[in-house]
Amino acid sequence: MIHWPRLLWRLSLASGLGVHVISTVSIVLAATPLGQARPGLFASLPILRTILLGMGASGAVGIALLTASGKIPRKRGALGTFAVALLLVTGTLYGCARTVEVKALAVSTQSVAGKNVFSHEKLDGLLATYVNARGMVDYHGLKANRALLDEYVGQVASASPRSAPELFPTEADRMAYWINAYNALMLRAVIDHYPIQSVADILVAHGVFSRLKFPVGGESLTLDDIEKGILLKEFGDPRVHFALTCASMSCPKIDREAFRGQNLSERLDAEGRDFLRSPSGVQVGPGAVVRLTSYFKWYASDFGPDPIAFVRRYLDGEKLRALDALSQPHVEHMSYDWRLNDAAAPWADR
């Protein structure tokens, strides 16, 4: 014979635990190389979490009613209701996205070739002030004097190529906007939580990329939405990887000047040369080993079937000669250093 109160109690508890499990699995899987490369792959997990949330909430109400009617012992019913409610609340908060509050501001424009375009001058000002020649950021100073960053992010919240296409007359203008928006929003995420040791400290399992949402041109977007859903999907230019900052020691250094459509291709080539010629991008030797940045593992399809051919075009000098001397290079991928690119950190002098 089925004991319905006991079954309800167990199903409710299982649903609450399920919310926690689904939250954890979705977060962990999204942080794996597969999840990074295919961000929509685990889209069904939040739906399953919602179903379990509904089941658990219904069960908690049922337990409370049965306890009130005397069909479940009062002590056990109170404990069960509390346990299920706690699991549901903490599991939901643990797995949910968070939206950054940004005040949308009027957009500044400048005239380029006779057309009014979105202005990146405020981003220029803060980058020149708080980023040094090695690409390290004075986060302490930027947090204390954040007006320029907040103003620029406020303008990003107001307009984008999707909401105001007239401000972005060329494809290069649109691409430059999304690169600048990504970098500015990453800086905003860091100073909102500074002092930290790594962007991984902002949200568990690198949630800063996939679960922290920003208002952008009237939309709510994550950094992954901008990088993978817009820049890589719509423009298909792998050089984007060398222009985006993940605020970490292994990522390309952030420039002291914003990107613009007029010279974007030249700037992206320069970013590629700068990064791939650095120890963080490519290392040749010992032996026939060529060690590449983890980007060539995470985003392998972006760089084509021959990563050695891709990096060769950006190398010069001794590193290029060493690479050309290898008849059968063996590719390995470097471990990624997620420590913050903080100018004040003891590891900043890399």
JOGIDA-V130536 format. One record per helix or strand. SS is the DSSP state (H for helix, E for strand). FROM is the first residue (numbers start at 1). TO is the last residue. Records with the same first field share a line. If there is no record, write none. Layout:
# JOGIDA-V130536
SS = FROM-TO, FROM-TO
This chain:
# JOGIDA-V130536
H = 4-30, 33-37, 43-68, 74-95, 121-130, 139-144, 147-158, 165-167, 171-193, 199-201, 204-210, 223-235, 238-242, 261-276, 295-298, 300-303, 307-312, 317-324
E = 98-99, 109-112, 115-118, 131-131, 137-137, 198-198, 212-216, 219-222, 248-248, 282-284, 289-292, 330-333, 339-340, 342-342
